Amino acid sequence: MAARTTIYRGHRIHSAPHGPGWRLRIVLPRRGGNTVLRNRVPRGLPELLAEARLHIDRLLDGAAWQHAP
């Protein structure tokens, strides 16, 4: 599978094969810089993309509430 770029909540996620697995680079538009996620699972791209979306959600929304209401 070839490299591809997707957009999630204004962040670009670049995915590319990396060894036996995948490498994702999340480009942070407001802060500059990027975050890199990797795995060694040949069919692990969907799980890694879900992790990238969760990472972006936490950056934008903050951590989930950890206490009882």
Secondary structure, 3 states (H helix, E strand, C coil): CCCEEEEECCEEEEEEEECCEEEEEEECCCCCCEEEEEECCCCCHHHHHHHHHHHHHHHHHCCCCCCCC
